[in-house]
Amino acid sequence: MAPTDATPVVLVHGWAGSFARTWRASGFTELLADAGRPVIGVDLLGHGTAPAPHDPDAYADLTTRVAEALPDQPVDAIGFSLGAITLLHLATRQASRFRRLVLAGIGRNVFETDEAHRQAMAAAVDGPAEETDTLLRAFAAHAHQPGNDPVALAAVLRGQSARLAPTDLVTVTCPTLVVIGDRDVAGPGDPLVEALPDARLCVLRNVDHFATPESFGFIDAALEFIGAVPG
């Protein structure tokens, strides 16, 4: 029998999510446990059990809580949406801390700065969105889920301004899987895959942004990629 892979798996949720809501409630953590993999859950600043300041400047760099949670050994890390972008930012600075990366719900949006849209999202969280804009309504609804602090989540949006350029990713040499739904507004994933030195793309059919973390296609692809298929 082959020895069990005990590499820790770091899980980072998306905007308006949390470790408990995104990864534990879906059963993803149980699947990792069944495969014998230690789990490190991170709540980003402004989310879950983390502090939730209302000053947008506090959210200029979200990588600190992730970096502080990492052990000395390299890890496999899985992030969704804002969590995936945060992992990617950290990997450009500390690539040696990651053995494998799974980046879900991100693609071309990593390289684009749409300040007007970001501000519109924050405004939708503050108050009612235009009835005709279903995407803004969906983001606002996520922010107002029980346990969330909508003021802090709007501040997260207003504090996020840094974007990566394709040339920034040349140092992220670990094997990387980009998973994105074919109905995800963050896509397509090809520009991101092409910018990473060792990456491949998994496109989920008929899956939008919000459905990605609970998609069986995502779960199967992520577990297989990090070698954590339950026995």
Secondary structure, DSSP 8 states (H G I E B T S, - for coil): --------EEEE--TT--HIIIIITTTHHHHHHHTT--EEEE--TTSTTS---S-GGGGS--HHHHHHH--SS-EEEEEETHHHHHHHHHHHH-GGGEEEEEEES-SGGGG---HHHHHHHHHHHHS---TT-HHHHHHHHHHTSTT--HHHHHHHHHH------GGGGGG--S-EEEEEETT-TT--SHHHHHHSTTEEEEEETT--TTTGGG-HHHHHHHHHHTT----
